[in-house]
Amino acid sequence: MTESRSFASSSLPRHLVRGVVGFGALAGSVALIPVIGPISLLLAVVGVLAFRGCPTCWAIGLAQTISRGRIQRSCSDGVCEVRVASAHDGTN
């Protein structure tokens, strides 16, 4: 994945709130069908918007948010490697 394509949020609390809203809305959309009918499926739209597409993308973003600045990927001559960033690399 390139640096320009990231699913990470600006902070871990913000990402976790998006997850709570997304999973809550998706669960509510199904659980509320017997109570308010098919109109409850509109909550699924809220869940998808909170996830910015899909729960898998949210999970990838969670991993990226947690590892931001701690893990670096570098590729050269067709060989890519992932390594832990050191303090003198200029990253946090």
QUITATA-V662908 format. One record per pair of residues at least 12 apart in sequence whose ideal C-beta (glycine too) atoms are under 8 Angstrom apart, sorted by the first residue. I is the first residue (numbers start at 0). GAP is how many residues later the second one is. If there is no record, write none. Layout:
BEGIN
{{I/GAP} {I/GAP}}
END
This chain:
BEGIN
{{0/72} {5/55} {5/58} {6/45} {6/50} {6/51} {6/53} {6/54} {6/57} {7/53} {7/56} {7/57} {7/60} {8/52} {8/56} {10/54} {11/53} {11/54} {14/43} {14/46} {14/47} {14/50} {15/46} {17/32} {17/33} {17/34} {17/40} {18/31} {18/32} {18/39} {18/43} {20/25} {20/26} {20/29} {21/25} {21/26} {21/28} {21/29} {21/33} {21/36} {22/24} {22/32} {23/23} {24/18} {24/19} {24/21} {24/22} {24/25} {25/17} {25/18} {25/21} {25/29} {27/12} {27/15} {28/12} {28/13} {28/14} {28/15} {28/18} {68/16} {68/22} {68/23} {69/14} {69/15} {70/12} {70/13} {70/14} {71/12} {71/13} {71/17} {71/19}}
END
